[in-house]
Amino acid sequence: MNLTQAFIDNNSIRLGLSANSWQEAVKLSVEPLIESGAVKEEYYQAIIDSTEEYGPYYVLMPGMAMPHARPEAGVQRDAFSLITLTEPVTFSDGKEVQVLLALAATSSAIHTSVAIPQIIALFELENAIDRLVACKTKEDVLTLVDESKNSPYLEGLDLES
């Protein structure tokens, strides 16, 4: 699962959105995956239910969240979406998030071995959150993803498939 290809195939980059709550932000992040058929509608509710039960386990760093649920919660195929918000939303643990990168993974192995390294590579770029929020076009985002391809986190990964 290639991050760039997933964004293109699913038309799943949405920039400068507004959300009044973390739930609305998660919905906005999952909508492109529902629209593309990568996940079923119930995937969104599975994320909300899981968040209410376990807390926002997918807030990975200040400013960034990776909403996702279990593969059996409606994942049809591996995919990513990325949204930016004009203003951050606050999760139940008090953490503010302005970039959400939703993940749909058909297996835990894909989640761990392919998705996570690409996400780490992107968000370890200097000022990644600010730079993503400043993006005006999908191409701007894809340029940042391309810049992250030299990360040591991606060594040995086959991202062509």
C-alpha positions in Angstrom: 0.0 0.0 0.0 1.6 3.2 -1.2 0.6 6.4 0.5 0.8 8.5 -2.7 -1.1 6.0 -4.8 -3.7 5.5 -2.1 -4.4 9.3 -2.0 -4.7 9.4 -5.8 -6.7 6.3 -6.2 -9.2 7.3 -3.5 -9.2 11.0 -4.3 -8.7 11.3 -0.5 -7.0 14.5 0.3 -9.2 17.3 1.6 -7.7 20.6 2.8 -8.8 23.5 4.9 -11.9 21.9 6.3 -13.9 23.0 9.4 -15.1 20.7 12.2 -16.8 21.6 15.5 -15.9 18.4 17.3 -13.4 15.5 17.2 -16.3 13.3 16.0 -17.0 15.6 13.1 -13.3 15.7 12.2 -13.1 11.9 12.2 -16.2 11.8 10.0 -14.6 14.2 7.6 -11.4 12.1 7.5 -13.4 8.9 6.8 -15.8 10.3 4.2 -13.3 10.1 1.3 -12.8 6.4 2.1 -16.5 5.8 2.2 -17.0 7.7 -1.1 -14.3 5.6 -2.8 -15.6 2.3 -1.5 -12.5 1.5 0.5 -14.6 1.3 3.7 -18.3 0.8 4.4 -20.3 3.4 6.3 -20.1 1.5 9.6 -16.3 2.1 9.7 -16.9 5.6 11.0 -19.1 4.4 13.8 -16.6 1.7 14.7 -13.9 4.4 15.1 -16.3 6.5 17.3 -17.3 3.5 19.5 -13.7 2.5 19.9 -12.6 6.0 20.8 -15.3 6.3 23.4 -14.3 2.9 24.9 -10.5 3.2 24.7 -9.9 7.0 24.3 -8.2 8.6 21.3 -5.5 6.0 21.0 -4.8 7.2 17.4 -3.6 10.7 18.3 0.0 9.9 17.5 1.7 13.2 18.1 0.7 16.8 18.9 -1.5 18.0 16.1 -1.9 14.7 14.3 -4.3 11.8 14.5 -4.6 8.5 12.5 -8.3 7.4 13.0 -8.8 3.8 12.3 -10.7 0.7 13.4 -10.3 -3.0 13.1 -10.3 -4.5 9.5 -13.5 -6.4 10.2 -15.3 -3.1 10.9 -16.0 -2.5 7.2 -12.6 -2.2 5.5 -13.0 -3.3 1.8 -9.4 -2.5 0.7 -6.3 -0.8 2.0 -6.4 3.0 1.8 -5.5 6.3 3.4 -7.1 9.7 3.5 -5.7 13.0 4.7 -7.6 16.1 5.9 -6.4 19.4 7.3 -8.6 21.6 9.5 -8.5 25.4 9.6 -8.8 25.2 13.4 -7.8 22.3 15.6 -10.3 20.1 17.4 -9.8 18.9 20.9 -10.1 15.2 21.8 -11.3 13.8 25.1 -7.8 13.7 26.5 -7.3 17.4 25.8 -5.0 16.9 22.8 -5.6 19.2 19.9 -5.4 17.9 16.3 -5.4 19.7 13.0 -4.3 16.9 10.6 -6.1 13.6 10.4 -4.8 10.8 8.3 -7.4 8.0 8.3 -6.3 4.5 7.7 -8.2 1.6 6.3 -6.1 -1.6 6.6 -7.3 -5.1 5.6 -5.0 -6.7 8.1 -2.9 -5.9 11.2 0.2 -6.8 9.2 -0.5 -4.1 6.6 -1.2 -1.6 9.4 2.1 -2.3 11.2 4.6 -3.1 8.5 3.5 -0.9 5.6 1.1 1.9 6.8 2.9 3.0 10.0 6.4 3.4 8.5 5.0 5.6 5.7 3.1 7.8 8.2 6.1 8.1 10.5 8.3 9.1 7.5 5.8 11.8 6.6 5.3 13.2 10.1 9.0 13.1 11.0 9.6 15.8 8.3 10.6 19.1 10.0 7.5 21.1 10.9 5.3 18.4 9.2 2.0 19.5 10.8 2.5 23.2 10.0 3.6 22.4 6.5 0.6 20.1 5.9 -1.8 22.7 7.3 -0.3 25.2 5.0 -0.8 23.1 1.9 -3.3 24.6 -0.5 -3.5 21.8 -3.1 -3.4 18.0 -3.2 -0.2 18.4 -5.2 1.4 20.3 -2.2 0.6 17.3 0.0 2.0 14.8 -2.5 5.2 16.8 -2.7 5.6 16.4 1.1 4.9 12.7 0.8 7.5 12.5 -1.9 10.0 14.3 0.3 9.4 11.7 3.0 10.5 8.8 0.7 14.1 9.1 1.8 13.3 8.3 5.4 15.2 5.5 7.0 11.8 4.2 8.2 11.1 3.2 4.6 14.3 1.2 3.9 13.5 -2.2 2.6 9.8 -1.6 2.1 8.3 -2.4 -1.3 5.9 0.5 -1.8 5.3 -0.2 -5.5 2.6 -2.7 -4.9 
